Amino acid sequence: MGNAQILVTGATGNIGSALVAQLMQAPSPTDVVAASPGGQSMAGVPGRVLNLLSPDSAQAAMQGVERLFLLTPAHPEMETMTAHAVRAAQAAGVQHIVRVSGAGADPASDIAIARLQGRCDQIVIDSGIAYTLLRPKNFMQNFTTFLRDMIRTGTVYSSQGEGRVPFIDARDIAAVAARVLREPQAHAGKAYNLTGPQALTNAEALAVIAEHIGRPIQLVAISEEQAVEGMRQAGMPEPLVQAMSSLNRIIAAGWVAEVTDDVQRLLGRPATAWADFVAEHRSVWH
């Protein structure tokens, strides 16, 4: 279909940076722009400043864009940020939006995080622009970022109990996004639930890390009230505390354990296995 300018928001994050790299490695080059608060270029891709809290910044960033990869960060104003991006996309004549949402997204959900993601999805759906929704579950990268320091100390605290999660590598999400952005018509109006190939408890996931780093990791069960207090003490804004707490509760209840084959179907290869991810990242936890 020829070159088309693709704007990648969140370009410095785990998904965005992998997406930029994958788009640039395609057999037929694509005109890609990386958008971030700092506006830095990366991997030979020009950068644009994008502050999704500012309608003017969003409008400036969208100029000349035909396809938009939209990732709104975890933020109390996520819904507003999504609305700013979508209105700017409408004004710029964007033809397709690929949005990273979350599994179970539903604006009518009783679960805070699913309700928030569902409201953001609805803004995209109602825009009149062709769209594709990517709905992953928890990321493997959480163990190399949020949980990294606890893993290094040998003790991880969790309120998620024995709930199983089919953790997915953020790079697999990026690979799916790249596939959709290259051939958007085939995926218009679709929502894909993206998971890894196996659902694991935190204890099982940590046991694999412990085996690779050669030392034990203790998993300490805490109440959801303790988890909430810890998030508040860390300075997390209250709307995000409630969203993350709702996620903890549905994981503990076993509601996110389902494994899908969407990654396999879309990419023609299996999603990244947890053991392979751990082996690649073992140095992070030393």
Number of C-alpha atoms within 10 A of each C-alpha: 5 8 12 16 17 25 27 25 30 21 28 20 14 16 23 25 20 19 27 26 19 16 22 17 11 12 7 10 12 17 15 22 25 29 28 22 16 12 18 15 17 16 10 12 16 14 21 23 18 24 20 25 16 13 19 13 18 22 20 14 27 27 16 15 20 18 25 24 26 22 21 21 15 11 13 16 15 20 19 18 21 24 20 20 30 28 16 22 26 15 12 17 15 22 17 25 27 26 23 25 25 23 21 19 22 20 18 12 15 10 19 22 25 22 19 23 24 22 20 25 24 17 17 24 17 11 15 12 18 20 27 28 24 23 19 23 23 20 19 21 20 14 20 17 11 10 15 17 16 17 23 15 12 15 15 19 16 19 20 24 21 17 21 23 26 25 28 27 25 24 21 23 25 23 21 21 25 22 19 22 23 19 11 20 14 12 18 17 14 12 18 21 19 27 31 30 20 18 20 18 20 18 19 13 19 20 17 16 24 19 14 17 18 10 13 14 21 17 18 12 15 13 13 18 11 14 20 19 14 13 18 14 9 9 10 17 12 13 16 19 21 17 19 18 22 18 20 19 17 15 21 21 15 16 14 20 21 16 17 17 16 18 23 18 12 15 13 9 10 15 24 21 16 22 13 9 15 24 14 11 16 15 11 15 20 13
